Structures are given as C-alpha cells and as structure tokens.
Amino acid sequence: MIALFAHDDYAALGIATALELERMPYRRVGGLQDAGALPVVAVGADFSREESLALAARRAVVLHGGPAFVRHALGAGDAVLAEGVVRLPLSEPIVPAALFAQAQPFGITALTLPRVPYARLAAAPPRGRAQGWLLAEPDDREAPAALALGDCLWLACDLGTAFAHLLTEDYAPAPRGGAPGWLRRAAESLYYWAPEALRAGA
C-alpha cells in the first residue's frame, strides 16, 4: 500500500491514474501523520517547510515539492522553477537498463515530457546524491533530475501534473477556430457522463 500525499488535486489525479493503471494499491492521505509507516508518494509544488523536512526524513518519493522543499530539504536556494518541455535521457542510472536497450533500436534516446512543472538546479545541491540528469528547454541546459536523500527520492519534475496534462490533452496548443475549449470540454464531459445506451445511439 502506498500513501498518496498532495494538496494539488490536479497533480494527484495524474499520479492516481498511473497507480490505478498499474494496479498498485494506494490511498490518499490528508497529512503525513495519516500515512503512518506507509511509503509516501508526494506530488505537487506547494509543500510547506515542515512538510518538506518530514518528507526528506522518511521513505518517500517527492515529485517536485516546490520552493520550500528545494530550499529546506535540498539546501538549494538558486533553483529555477518553471514549466515547459523536459527531456529525460534514457541512459541515466535511474532508468532501467532493459528499458534503454528496448528503446535504442527505434532511435529513442530520451523521454520527452511536452509540458511539465520542474525545478532546475544550477548544480547538485549540498544535500542528496544525484541519480540522473534532465535537459530543459529552451537551452537544453543539464540539471539534476533525481536526488537520493537517504530513504527519500526527489524528482525534479511534477509527473502528476505532466500525466494529468496528457490525460486532458492540456499540453496541446489551442485549436484554431471551432468551438471554444471550455465548450468542447463540457460537451465531452456530458457525453461520458451519459448512460451507455444513450451514448450508443449518439
């Protein structure tokens, strides 16, 4: 069982969907005290100083964490917090070698996230061991992608929001012409909420 901790419901949606697709049991907790001894997946960019220090001291995976986590848990005060295209080279140690071997014949050398919030550190911070590097546009500057802090693993990218963007296609540019985006989304929601018999006749 995994405890999912997030203040951001949108970011939590992305991680919850990924966990459900993999059939990994989890429960969402409102506070770290509710997680007990469970391993925690913490996602979002809005954790407090106290939450950041508590996460860094336990078995957890922190996806982004926000400025407080970067400053207080990693000791990095010079991070750039941005949202954009990020490439994660598959040759990094954090990626299973078998996955890299499968991707190579197809010429795939990196995982590209079309739109993701991320923290770009100028260099490896005072605390944590670098486990991989990422390349962020527009200048493809290299920055730590993952850091190990004892039993806590920090990932620079908010994969929850990135997955939610993919689910909602919110990463794609707005279509030209046609119905406004909000109207199209409302129509799609009504369609999927409708009984199956009604959808079959549509």
Buried (B, 14 or more C-beta within 10 A) or exposed (E): EBBBBBBBEBBBBBBBBBBEEEEEEBEBBEEBEEBEEBBBBBBBBBBEEEBBBBBBEBBBBBBBBBBBBBBBBBEBEEBEBEBBBBBBBBBBEBBEEEEBEEBEEEEEEBBEBEBBBBBBBEEBBEBBEBBBBBBBEEEEEEBBBBBEBEEBBBBBBBBBBBBBBBEBEBBEEEEEEEEEEEEEBEEEEEEEEEEEEEEEEE
